[in-house]
Amino acid sequence: MTDKQGYASASLPRHLLRGAVGLGALIGSFALLPVLGLGSLLLAPIGLLALRGCPACWAIGLMQTISMGRLRRACMDGRCELTVARSTRSHQDTSSSHGEAR
């Protein structure tokens, strides 16, 4: 596995929007079948494109998008470890707000 994002999106709102469009198009393609006939199945490829292949791929991407920046993977000598990334920004923000008096 590489350090690429895989199925993750740039932001959580963008990923959720992709999911709403994709799942909506897939559900709509079958739900509108009695109304529009076989033409409604044209929505299915749009849904699959938005979900990047399948609903499971979208769900995996959702987990990757949520954990992006929180988990780190390090491999040394053929052994890989998953560790929690240290948040230095939140520590600096709290220390600077407590140290300054206005």
C-alpha positions in Angstrom: 0.0 0.0 0.0 1.3 3.5 -0.8 0.8 6.7 1.1 -1.7 8.0 -1.5 -5.2 9.0 -0.3 -6.8 6.0 -2.0 -10.5 6.7 -2.0 -10.5 9.8 0.3 -11.7 13.2 -0.9 -10.1 16.5 -0.2 -12.7 17.4 2.5 -15.5 15.7 4.4 -18.3 17.9 2.9 -17.1 17.1 -0.6 -17.1 13.4 0.2 -20.6 13.5 1.7 -21.8 15.5 -1.4 -20.4 12.8 -3.7 -22.2 10.2 -1.6 -25.5 12.0 -1.8 -25.2 12.4 -5.5 -24.0 8.8 -6.1 -26.5 7.1 -3.8 -29.3 9.3 -5.0 -28.6 8.5 -8.6 -28.4 4.8 -7.9 -31.6 4.7 -5.9 -33.3 7.0 -8.4 -32.4 4.8 -11.3 -34.3 1.9 -9.9 -37.1 3.9 -8.1 -38.0 5.8 -11.3 -38.1 2.6 -13.4 -41.9 2.4 -13.3 -42.3 6.0 -14.2 -39.6 6.6 -16.8 -39.0 3.0 -18.0 -35.6 1.8 -19.0 -34.4 5.4 -19.5 -34.1 5.8 -15.8 -31.2 3.3 -15.8 -29.1 6.0 -17.3 -28.7 7.4 -13.8 -26.9 4.3 -12.6 -23.5 5.1 -14.4 -23.7 8.6 -12.9 -24.1 7.2 -9.5 -21.3 4.7 -9.9 -19.0 7.5 -11.2 -19.8 9.7 -8.2 -19.2 6.8 -5.8 -15.9 5.9 -7.7 -17.1 2.4 -8.5 -19.3 1.1 -5.7 -20.9 2.1 -2.4 -18.3 0.1 -0.5 -15.5 2.1 -2.2 -17.3 5.3 -1.1 -17.6 4.0 2.5 -13.9 3.1 2.6 -13.2 6.6 1.3 -15.4 8.1 4.0 -13.3 6.4 6.7 -10.1 7.5 4.9 -11.4 11.1 4.7 -12.3 11.2 8.4 -9.0 9.7 9.5 -6.8 11.8 7.1 -4.2 13.6 9.1 -5.0 11.7 12.3 -3.3 8.5 11.6 0.3 7.9 10.3 1.6 4.8 8.7 5.4 4.1 9.1 7.2 1.1 7.6 10.7 0.1 8.6 12.5 -3.2 7.9 9.5 -4.8 6.4 7.3 -4.0 9.4 4.5 -1.4 9.2 2.9 0.4 12.2 -0.2 2.6 12.4 0.2 5.4 14.9 -1.9 8.3 16.0 -0.4 11.6 14.7 0.5 14.2 17.3 -1.5 17.4 17.0 1.0 20.2 17.6 -1.3 22.9 16.2 -4.0 22.5 19.0 -1.3 22.5 21.6 0.3 25.7 20.3 -3.2 27.3 20.0 -4.0 26.6 23.7 -0.6 27.6 25.0 -0.6 30.9 23.1 -4.1 31.8 24.3 -3.3 31.1 27.9 0.1 32.9 27.9 -1.1 36.2 26.5 -3.1 38.7 28.6 -4.8 41.6 26.9 
